[in-house]
Amino acid sequence: MEMGYLSILYFGWWSTTKSWALMNDPKIILADEPTGNLDTKTGKDVFNLLTLLSREFKRTIIMVTHNPELAAATDRAIHIRDGPR
């Protein structure tokens, strides 16, 4: 979706359809459990792609995950527990 000069890509799970959105050259990528339903190898491939997009192409990645190993491999992690009180 376009927000002025800012392109945002959202994908919940990895699929061919989602890869089409990368063609729009998004500046921010929202990834909701991008590796949640994938086998270990494919999950690593998706995470490596997100890492490449962040480091080499200067894209901002906002990722939600329940995987502590994946969270630990990011440059920055924010942990949310129990929601608002």
VOGU-3710 file (C-alpha; in Angstrom, 3 decimals, decimal comma):
1> memgylsily> 0,000/0,000/0,000  1,222/3,517/-0,683  1,397/6,197/1,999  2,782/9,247/0,195  6,459/8,589/-0,396  6,420/5,576/1,929  5,781/2,103/0,610  4,814/-0,534/3,139  4,817/-4,282/2,563  2,944/-6,605/4,860
11> fgwwsttksw> 3,180/-10,376/4,659  2,064/-12,915/7,191  3,439/-16,099/5,664  5,845/-16,705/2,831  4,296/-17,379/-0,561  4,769/-16,472/-4,201  2,007/-13,906/-3,872  3,867/-12,113/-1,116  7,050/-11,948/-3,151  5,204/-9,855/-5,750
21> almndpkiil> 4,900/-7,105/-3,136  8,705/-6,836/-2,983  8,623/-5,561/-6,558  7,064/-2,332/-5,209  10,374/-1,590/-3,448  8,856/-1,069/0,032  10,774/1,011/2,568  9,097/-0,711/5,536  8,298/-4,426/5,683  5,826/-5,676/8,302
31> adeptgnldt> 6,353/-9,400/8,816  3,825/-11,195/11,039  5,245/-14,631/11,896  7,052/-14,894/8,528  8,578/-18,258/9,450  5,742/-19,638/11,589  4,420/-22,331/9,231  7,675/-23,150/7,484  10,178/-25,963/7,839  13,520/-25,015/9,401
41> ktgkdvfnll> 15,449/-24,576/6,133  12,785/-22,453/4,435  12,361/-20,410/7,614  16,084/-19,650/7,631  15,904/-18,676/3,957  13,069/-16,230/4,659  14,906/-14,784/7,664  18,075/-14,430/5,569  16,074/-12,590/2,896  14,676/-10,183/5,502
51> tllsrefkrt> 18,188/-9,662/6,875  19,504/-8,960/3,370  16,709/-6,469/2,715  17,521/-4,704/5,975  21,291/-4,577/5,770  22,010/-4,317/2,058  18,925/-2,483/0,811  18,348/-0,351/3,934  14,768/-1,526/4,477  13,110/-1,327/7,876
61> iimvthnpel> 11,797/-4,707/8,996  9,183/-4,923/11,743  8,728/-8,586/12,571  6,471/-10,356/15,048  7,629/-13,794/16,145  7,158/-16,291/18,950  10,534/-17,833/18,094  13,132/-16,696/20,698  16,053/-17,853/18,510  14,814/-15,725/15,625
71> aaatdraihi> 14,289/-12,715/17,904  17,799/-13,139/19,314  19,269/-13,025/15,798  17,862/-9,540/15,088  19,618/-6,217/15,603  16,932/-5,063/18,042  14,129/-6,861/19,859  11,207/-5,484/21,828  9,469/-8,011/24,060  5,784/-7,563/24,819
81> rdgpr> 4,204/-9,641/27,568  0,615/-9,778/28,827  -0,587/-6,734/26,861  -1,984/-3,541/28,431  -3,208/-3,551/32,007
//
